Amino acid sequence: MEEEDKIEESSVRLLTSVGSGGGGESRWVDGSEVDSESPPWSLSEENGAREGFGSMRRRLVKKPKYDSLDVEAMEIAGAFGDHSKDVSVWHTLALAFQTLGVVYGDMGTSPLYVYSDVFSKVQIETEIDVLGALSLVMYTITLIPLAKYVFVVLKANDNGEGGTFALYSLISRYAKVNMLPNRQPADEQISSFRLKLPTPELERALQLKDILERTSSLKTLLLLLVLMGTSLIIGDGILTPAISVMSAVSGLQGEIHGFGESALVIVSIIILVALFSIQRFGTGKVGFMFAPVLALWFFSLGSIGLYNLVKYDISVVRAFNPIYIYLFFKKNGKDAWSALGGCVLCITGAEAMFADLGHFSVKAIQIAFTFVVFPCLLLAYMGQAAYLMKYPDSANRIFYDSVPDSLFWPVFVLAALAAMIASQAMISATFSCIKQAMALGCFPRLKIIHTSRKRMGQIYIPVINWFLMIMCVVVVSIFQSTTDIANAYGIAEVGVMLVSSTLVTIVMLLIWQTNLLLVLCFPLVFGSVELLYMSAVLSKIAEGGWLPLAFASVFLCVMYIWNYGSVLKYRSEVREKISMDFLLDLGSTLGTVRVPGIGLLYNELVQGIPSIFGQFLLSLPAIHSTIVFVCIKYVPVPMVRLEERFLFRRVGPKDYHMFRCVARYGYKDVRKEDHHVFEQLLVASLEKFLRKEAQDLALERNLLESDLDSVSVASRDPEASGSYGTEELKIPLMHERRFDESGTSASEETTSALPSSVMALDEDPSLEYELSALREAIDSGFTYLLAHGDVRAKKKSFFLKKLVINYFYAFLRRNCRAGAANMSVPHMNILQVGMTYMV
């Protein structure tokens, strides 16, 4: 295995002089671009007999650390650096307005049901009950969404992306905690990677990084934590439509005579079925209405709340004094603690501020919440509390009772639209969350439909959509009241918040250069409050709280089993990969007949030759003239630029015409390109690689010839030979493109100074021959070589492992979307062979 790795990753280190001052800068460059996975420096066959060359060759060939993929990535990263642009104030305000329709729909509909749930646990007997509940709601909104999310959590974003998986990918970049061992140094050259390792002074960060990387149990625990948060978000996708729609429709119970509980359930189910049925059309056509409708909804909440506050009892502003929280608990005791489960519903959807960050910006979300959502919600809850001070018997349907009679129907229509928009946003967030889980290898492959050609984030997953619809109908049919659904809803919401608090704390310790005392204050303050709420909602397990835990447990098992099986399969492929020596023994014909055409062999290995290639050689009577080992790899960044997507290297000698291509995607990237587009991008990148390789080879020859002359002179001049070690090669084999202020590239300046033999690449007969062979292969067409693999546990494995792999994981693989189905490729262009992986 070690010898094979040396063949694959052979590199050299060159000391290059930067500037005229003679200062040296160390760079890693590849010395085996012509034959990256065969013994390096094939030019030695031409010059190996010359005396003095051997010592220079020994100096150049160091212990391998980087391969040609890494060098190519360095060049691309230098060419396509990120250039941040200042966003105008008007653009930020426009984004802030749009956030109302996407981010705050769930939180905006919470006044429909918060007080009705709180006062189902506590009876209103004195003003202490009303003022205490209002004070709890006010400080909960201030502490969690405003203080925690707006001022802290939003800053822990992953290049502008938020959410549970974004935090996990951010941690994965700074510490190797990913269970799939396919990390490469080339990944760190992606422009959006932005890796800044902790400074040596931050000993705690380095110690935490070392502990996370060395302890496999902590890696597993971190993964389970992320998967649990994702499972709870999926549970939100079931509960949010159910409680929002039922709460909005419940307003008809007091307005239409005979509209009872059965009618409420039937109308809610009809609306839910219609809501999920239109998902396949996407939200693009009606999405422009979301922000104006929610803006009007928040305006109505604030204005009606202010009207009630002035008309009924303005003295409820006393609730700003937190002493009423103490008096509330002192008076009601255990019932007050139970009422916390209803109070926490006022911050439902707070996690959406972070999860939907990728569609907007930090400033836009901060402005919208601070200046619109926060004051409108405070006025709404204060107005309802003022109404309750005069009419305490209206607690069960406080929202609609507090609305002036003349405004009932307009507000009812607005409430219904707001509930549907809130549900729509949560359904879309569930689709996005599952898509990210699939990208990171934590969810079985499912069919994804892109509902918009302009916005890549608008997706539709049919299986998940119909599952959510069925579960929503079941929940509404079983519980038939918002109170029991609220008990379940609280557990899901607080659970996601606890997961986010834990991950943000790790980010603070590992990445942020924050004072340790301030870091500890975050979990102590916010974590303790969330744990208090969690203790209250967990007491409602028997009253409906079991539902999100059941959903989360099922999805957690599915995701962890899929990830566990995928990791074992990958490790099995690494163990069974074919050695380069075996292919060299077969010769350029690979022991068979080479026919024109390009064979794209899909595999998961980023290094080495997959064992499935041997199965194709044994099963097929001929093999294609050009073979490309394609690895679709998801890296822990949100998106990868198209220019940085493909990395190439050569596999074997030139006459083998075999290459490796690593196609890199971020977890937010959408693989919706047609197979023709993918083929064109791949071929264009391959041709660019061949030309760059030929240029480097020509430069290499010229440098070696000049150095051989220097060696012969040095052998006659002892003083010159003593200084040779510090002046090995003046120009690196591959340049990082450095752009100055005028926009010119440093590599262009160097290229202009190269010899004519390097510049005239079109005259290189070997390059022309290879390009013509490639064009001939393109004309003959592409064939997709895929493995239809079966994963089985070894006979000596534990019973639990056999049960998980041979039955559960096998069931998921049989029923998930096959690899061929994910590509829009005609079946006549696909060849599959079966293979069993023993794990």
N, C-alpha and C positions, 0 to 999 in steps of 0.2 A: 504493500500500500504506500509506503514512503517513497519507493522508487517511482511509482506511478504519479504521485503528487509532484515529484520533482520534474517529471516530464511535462506535466500539465502547467506548472506555474513557474517555469524557468524565467528569470528576470536578471537584469544587471543593474548595478547602481553606478551612475556616472557623476563625477564632480564637475559642475559647469561653472564657469566664471560669469558673473553678472555685473554688467557695467564696466567702466574703464578703470575703476579703482582697484581691480584685482581681487575684490572680495569674493569668496566662493559661496555658492548656495547649493545645497545637496538636493538632488531630485531623483526620483525613481523613474527610470525609463525602461522600456522593454527591449531586450536584445535578441529576441527570437520571433520577430514579427512574421518572417517568411514561413516559419514552421513551428508554430507555438506549442504544439503538443507532441512534437518529435524532438530528439536530442538537438539542443540549440546550436546556433552558429554553423549552419551547413556550409557557409563559405569556407570553412577550414579545409574542405576537400580540395579547393583550388589552391590554397596558400599554405596548407599544413606542412608542406615539405620545406618551407623556407625557414631558415634558422632565425631564432629570436621571436618568431610569431607566437610560439607556444607559451612563453612567459607572459606576453601581453594578454593572450587569451585567458590564462589562468587568473590574471589580475581582474579581468572584466567580469568573468562568470562568478557571481557571488551566490550565497545561499538564497534560494527563491523566496520572495515575499509578495510580490505583486505580479499579476499576469497582464497580458495585453488588454484585457477588458478594463483593468484599472487605469492603464495609461490612456486608452481611448476616452474613458470617462473623465479623466483630468482635462483632456483637451476640450471636450464638449462643454464641461462646466466653465472653463475659461472663456469659451466663445459665447455662451449664452448665460451671462450673469443676470441676476435679478436687478432691475432698476426700479426702485419704488417711485411712485408718482404721488404728489400731493393731491388729495381729494378736496374739491371745493366745498365750501360751507353749504351751498344749495344742494349739491349732490348728496351730502350727508343728511340734510334735512329731508330730502326726498326718500332716501333709504329708511330714515326713521319713521316716516309716514307709512311706508310699505310694511314695516315690521308689525304694525298694528293688525294687519290681516293674516299674518303667518305665525308670529311668535306669541302674541298675547290673547289669542282667541280663547284658550282654555282657562287662563286666569281671569279673563274678562267675564266669563259666564259663571264664575264661582258665586257671585252674590245671589244667584238663583236658588242655592240650596244650603249655604253655610249656616245661617241662623236657624233654619228649620231643623237641621241635624243637631246643632249645639243644644237647642232647647227641647229636643226630644230626650235628652239625658238629664237636663236640669230644668226644673219648673220655675217660671218667673213669679217670684213672691214679693221681692222688694227691688228697688233701683240698683242695689248692689249686683244683682244677677245680670241686669242689662249692661251696666257700666263695666262690670268685670269681664263679661264676654267681649264687649267692644274693645276694651283695653288689650285683651289677649289677641284679638284679630289685628289691631293696629300695630302692636309691637312684633307680631309674627311676620307681617308684611314688611315691616321696617328692617327686621333682623336678617331674615333669610333672603328674599329676593333683592332687597336694596343693598344691605351691607355685604352679604356673602357673595351673591352672584354678580351684581353690577360692579362692585369695587374690587373683588378679589378673583373669583373664578373665571370671569371673562378674560382676564389677563393670562390665564394658563391655557392659551389656545395653541393649536398646532398649525402654524402658518395661516392663521385665520379660520381654522376649522375647530369646531367644538364637539362635545359629546364624549361618551364613555370610551369609544374606540379611538377617538382622537387623543385622549389622554394616554391611553395604552400605547399607541404608536409613538407618542412623544417620549414616554419612558423607555420604550424599546430602542429608540435611537441612541439614548445615552447609556443604557445598560443592556447587555445582550440577554434579555429575558424571554425572547420569542422561543416557543417550543420547537419551531421548525428551523433546523440548523442550516439555512441557506443564505446567511448574511455574507456579503462580499465587501471588501474595501471600496470597490467601484460604486457601491450604493451611496457612499458618503460624498461622492462628487456631484450628486444630483443637486441642482441649484436650489430646490426647495428643502433640502435636507437640513441645512443651516445648523450644523453640529458645532457646538462650542463646549468642549469638554471642561469639566470643572478644573479650576486652577489648583495647583498643589497645596495652596493655603487652606482650601476647603477640605480639611481632612475628613469631616463627617460625610461629605458627599462622596468622596473616594471610597470611604469605608462602606457606605451603603451600597455603592455600585458593586464593590467586590463581593459583598454578602449576597446581593441579588443574583449575581452571575454564578457564584459557586454553589448556592443552595438550590437544588432542584425542587425541593418542597415549597420554597417561597415563590419560585416561578409558577408552579402549579396553582398555589393559593392566589397569586395575583391574577392568573388567567381565570380561575373560578370566580373571583370577585367581579371581573369585567363581564364575564358571561352571565352572572347573576343580575348585574345591572341591566344588561341587554334584555334578558328574559323579563324583567319587571317592566321595561319600556314596551315590550310586545304586549304584556298584560294591560298596560295603559291604553294600547290601541283597541282593546276590547271594552274596557270600562268607560273610557272617555265618551265615545258615542252613546253608550247606553245611558249614563247619568245625565249628560248634557241634553239629549233629545227628550228624555222623560221629564226633566225639570222644566224645560220650555213648554212642553205640551200640557203639563199639570196645571198651567194657568187657566185652561178651559174648564177645569172642574168646578170652579166657583162662579164661572160666567155663563155656562150652558147648563140648563136644568137636565138632570139625568145622566150627565157625563161622569160615570163612575170609574172605578178602578179597572174594570174589564175594558171599557172604551179607551182608557189611557194606555193600556198595554197594547191594544190592537193598533191604535193610531201610531204609537211609537214604533212598533214593529214595521208598519207600512213605510214610515219615513226612513227607518234604518235600511230596509231592503232597497228602497229607491236610492239612498245615499251610496250604498256599496255597488249598486248596479251601474251607476254612471262613472265609476272609477276608471273603467277601461277607456273612456274618452279623454281622460286627463283633466287637469285643472287649468290648462292654459286659456281656454275660451271664457271661463268665468272667473279666473283668478284675479283679473283686474278690478273686479267688484269687491274683493275681500277687504282691502284696506279702507275704501270709503264706507262700507257697511259697518265695519268694526269701529271706525272713527265716529260714526254717528251713534253707535251703541255706547261707546265710552262717554260721549257728550251727553247722551240721555241719562246714563248712570250718574254722572256728576251733577247735572242740572236738577234731576228729580231728587237726588240726595240733598242738595243744597236747599231745595224747596221744602222738603220734609223737615230738615234741620231748623229752618227759620220758623216754619208754621207750627210745629208740635213741641219741640223742647230743645232749645239751643244749649241747654246746660249739659248735654251729653259730652261737650268738649272737655268736661272734667276727666274723661277717660284717658286723657293724655298723661294723667298722673298714674304711674304704675302701682300705686298703693291699692288701687281697686282690684288688681290681679290677686294680691295677697288676701284682701277681704273676700273675694270671690271663692278662693280655695278654703279660707277659714270657715265660711258659711256652709259651703256645700260638700266639703271633704272629698270622699271617693267619687261622688257624682261629678264634681268639678274636674277631677283627673280623667274621668271617662269622657267628659265633654271636649277634652283636648283632641279626641279623634275627629270631631266635627270641625273644630277650630282650624286644624291643619289643612282643611279643604280650601281655605282662602288662598293658599299658595300653590294650588294645583297648576301645573304648567310652568312653574318657575324654572324647571330644568330645560324647558324649551328655549329659554334665553341663551343658554349655552349650546344646546344641541343644534339649533338653527343658525348658529353664528356664521357658518360658511356661506350662507346666502346673502349676508349683510355685512356689517362691520361692527366693531366694538363700540365706537362712538355713537352709531345710529341706534343700537339697542339701548345704550345708556341714556341717550337723550329721550327716546320714546318712553322709557319706563319712568324716568325721573320727573319729566315735565307733563306727561299725559296720563299714563296708566296709574301711577302711584297716587296722585291727588284725586283722580276720578274714583278710584276704588275706595279711598279713605272717605270721600264725601258720600259714596253709596252706602257704606256700612254705617257711617254716622247718621245718615238720614233714616235708615231702617231702624237703628237703635232709638232714635227720637220718636219714631212712630210707635215702637214697642213700649216706650215709657207711657204712652197714653192708651194704647190698645194692646195689652200684654197677651190677650187671647188669640192674636193673629199670628203667632209664632210659626204655625204649621205652613202657612202660605204667605209669609211676610213680604216677599218681593212684590207679588201682584197686588196684594192688599194696599201696599204703600204707594202704588202708582195711582195718580189722579184718574178718576173715572173717564174723563174725556180723552185721556191718552192711552187707555188700556189696549185697544186693538193695534195702534201703531207700535206700541212697545212690545206687544205679543209677537207681531210679525218680525220686529227687530230681534227679539229674543230667540225666535225659531231660527232665523238666518244666522245669528251669532253662534248658536249651538251647532248648526250644521257646518259652519266654517271651522269652529273649534275641532269638531270631529274629523273634518277633512284634513286639517293640518296634522292631527295625530295619526291618521291612517297613512298619510304620505311620509311622516317621520318613521313609522314602523317599516314601510317599504325600504326607505333609505338605510335604516339601521340593519335590516336583514341583508341588504346588498353589501354593506360594509363587512358584515360578519362572513358572508360568502367570500369576499375578496381576501380576507385574512385567514381563510381555511377553517372557519369555525361554524359553518352552516352548510348543509347539503346543497348542491347546485340545483337551482330552480329556474324556470323560464322567466325572463325579465323583458317586458315590453316598454319601449321608450315612447312616451305619449307626446313628446314635443321635439321638433327638429332644432329649435333654437336654444332651449334650456335643457342641458344634459341631466340635470338633477331630477327631472320629472319622469318617474318610472312607475310601472304598474306590474305587480307580481300576482298573477291570477290565483294561484293556489292559496297564497296568504290572504288575499282579498276575500275569497269565499269562506276560508276558515274563520276570519275575523267576523264576517257577517253571521255565520251560523252561531258562533259563540255569543255575539251580541244578542241575537234573538233568544238564545237559551237563557242568558242572564236576565233579560227583561221578563221572560215568561216565568222564570222561577221566583225571582225576588219581588217583582211587581210593585216595588216602592223604591224611591231614591234613598231612603235612610239605610236600608241594608246594602245597597250598592255602594253607598258612601263609606260604609265600614270596610269594604274590600278596596275601595279606591285609595283610602288613606295609606294602607300598607304598601301598595305599589309606589306611591309618590314618595313617601319617606324613605323607602328602601333605595330608590334611585339616588336620592340626595345623600344618603350615607355612603354609597359607593363613590359618588363624586367627591365628597369630602375626603375620603381615604386616598383617592388617587391624586387629588390636588395637594394633599399633605406630602405625598411621596415626591411630587414634582418640586415642591418647595425645598425639600431636603436634598434632592438629587441635582436639581438644575438651577433653581433660583439662588442667588447669592444674598440670602435673607438671614437676618439675625435669628439665632436658634430660639430665643425667647419669643419672638414674633411668630415663628413657625409653630411653636407649641400652643400659642394662644388660639390659632385657627381651629384645631380640632377640639381644644378645651371649651371654647365658646360655642361654636356652631355645632360641633359634634355632640356636646352634652344636650343642647336644645333638641336636636334631631333624635337622639336616643330617648329623651323624655317623651317626645311625640310617638316614637316607635313603641315604647312601652304601653302607651295609651291605646294605640290602634291594634296592637297584638292581643289586647284583652277582648277584642271583638272577633276573635277567630271563629267562635261558634256561631256568631251572628252574621256571617258572610265574609269574614276576613280570611277564611280558608281558600277562597277562590283564587286570588292572585298568587298565593303560595303554591297552589296546585298547578296553575299555568306556568309559573316560573320554574317549578321543579321539572315539569315535562320538557320545556324548552332548554333548560340547563343540561339535562341529560342528553338530549339530542345534539346540542352543540358540542358538549365535551366529548361525547363518544365519537362524533365526526372528526374533531380535532385530534383526538387520541389515535384513531385509526389512520388518519392522514399522516401524522408524524411517524408512526411505525412503518407505514408503507414507504415513506421517503427514506428512512434509514435503511430499509431493506434494499432499495434501489442503489443507495450509496455503497452498501456492502457488495452488491453483485455486479457492479459496473465492470465493463470489459477493459482489460489492460491495453495500453497502446502497443506493447510488444506483440500482442496477438495480431493486431491489424497490420503491423509492419511485416510480420511473417506471411500474411496473406498476399501482400503486394498491392499495387494500385488497382488491380481488378477486383480486390476483396474476395477472391476465390470464386467469383461468378462472372456474369456478363454485365457490362455497363452499357446501358441504353440511354439515348438522349432524353432529357427531362430533369426536373427538379423535384426531389423528394424532401418534403418537410416533415421530419420526424419529431413529433411532439413528445416531450418528456419533462420531468420536473427537476432534473439535475442541472445545476449551474456549472459543474465541473465534471469531467470524466465522460466516458461513452456509455450510454444506458444499455443494460442487458437486453432490452427489447430489440435493439439493433441486430444482435446475434440471431434472434428469432426470425427477423425479416430475412436475413441472409440465408438461413436454413429453409425458410418456407417459400421464398420467391425464386423463380428460375433466373431472374435478372434483377439488377438494382440500377437506380438512376445514375446518370453521369455526374450530377451534382447533388450532394446530400447536405442538408442544413438541419442541425439539431436545434429545434426551437424550444426554448424554455419560457413559458409565460409566468412571469414572476411579479408578485405584488410586494412592493417595498413599503416600509412604514412612513409614508408621506401622503398627503392628501391627493396630489396630482403630479404627474411627470410630464414635462414638456414633450411635444412631439419630436423635437430635435434631439432629445436625450433618451428617447424610448429604446432604440435598438443599439446593442453593443455586439460587435463581431470579433471573432478570432478564428484562426485557421486550425484545423484538426488534422494532424498528420502532414506528410510532405505535400509539395505543391501538386504533384500529379494525381493525388487522391481526390482532389476537388471536394473536400469535406470542410464544413464550417460549423461553428457554434454561434447561435444568435440568442441573446437574452433580451426578450421584449419585456420592458419594465412598466408596470402600471401602479398608480397610487390607489388607495382604498376608496377614493371618491371618483376615480376615473371610470368612464363608461366604455366598455368594449363593444361599440355598436358599428364599427366600420365593416363594410362589406368585404368579403374575402378577396375580391379583386383589388380593393384599395389597400388591404393589408399586404397582398403580394407585391403591389407596386412600391409601397413604402419599404418593404423588406429588400427588394431587388435594388432600389436606389441606394439604400444604406450599404448593401453588399458591394456595389460598384464603387462607391466612395471609399469603402475599406480597402478594396484591391488597389485603387490608385494611390491611396495613402501608403499602403504597404510597399508598393513599387518605388515610391519616392523615398521612403525611409531606407529601402535596400540600396538604392543608388547612392544616397548620401553615405550609407554605411561603407560601401565599397571605396568611395573616395577618401573617407577618413582612414580606413585601414591601409590603403596604399600610401597615404602621406605619413601615417604612423610607422609603417614598415621602413620607409626611408629614414625616419627619425631614429628608429632602432639601429639601423646600420651605421648612422653617423655617431650615435651614442656609444656604440661598441668601440669606436676609435677615439672617443672623447670621454674619459672617465668622469670629468666634472659634470658634463651634460647628463650623463646617465644617472648621476646622483639626484638631479632635480626632476627627473622624468615622472616620478611618482605623484607629484602634485599638479602635473599638467597632462593628465591622461588624454582627455578629449575636450576640445574647446566648445563643441556644439552638441547638444543632446540629440539622441536619435529621434525623439518626438517632442515637439514643442508645446508648451502651454500657450494658448493665444492670450496675450496680454494687450488690452486696449488702452491707449492713452486718451487724453481729452479730445483729441481731434478725431477719434474713432478708428484710427489705423491700427492694424494688428502687428504685434512684434514679430510674429511668425512670418508675416508677409515680408517684413524687412529682411529677415534672415534668408527667406527663400530667394529673394531677388539677388542675394550675394552668392548663391550656390553655383557650382560649376554647371556648364551647359548640359553635361551628361545627366545631371539630376533634374534639370528643368525640362528636358525633352522627354517626358514620360511617354508621349504618344509613339516615340520611336523605339520603345522597349519591346522587343519581339515577344518576350515571355508574357508581358502584360497584355499585349494585343491578342495573343493566342488565348489567354485565359478569359478575356472579355468576349472574344468571339465564341468560345465554348459556352460561356454563360448565356449569351444571346441565343445560341442554338438550343440550349436547354430550356430557355424561356419560351421559345417558339413551340417546343414540344409539349409544354404545359406543366402544371403543378399537380403533384399527387400528395395527399395528406396521409402520412403513415401514423396510425394511432394504435395504442395498446388497449386491448379489452382485458384489463387485469382483474384478477380475483385475489382477495387478501384472505389468508387463512393463518390461524395461530398454530405454532409448532406443537407437536404432540406432547412435549415435555412442559408446556405452559401450564400455569395455574388454571383451575376451573373457571374462575371469574373472568380471566382474560379470554379463554376460549368462548365463554358465553357472550362477552361483549363483542369480540371480533367476528366470530363465526356466525353469529345470529343477528345481533343488533346492528353492528356496522355493516354487515353484508346486506341486511334488509334495507338500510338507508342507501347503500350504493345501487342496489337493484331498482329502487324506486325514485332516485334522484335523476336529474337531467344528465344524460350521457355527454361525454366530451364532444362527440361528433355533432350533437344537437345544438351545442353552444356556438358552433360555427355555421354560418350560412353558406355551406359548401355543398355542391351537388354530390349525391351518394356515389356517382360513378367516379368521382375524384378521390375517394377515400378507400384506403386499404387498412384492415384491422387484423391483428393476430392476437390470440389469447395467451395469457401468461399468468401464472400463479405466484404471488409473493408470500413467502413464509416469514411471519413476523414473530 
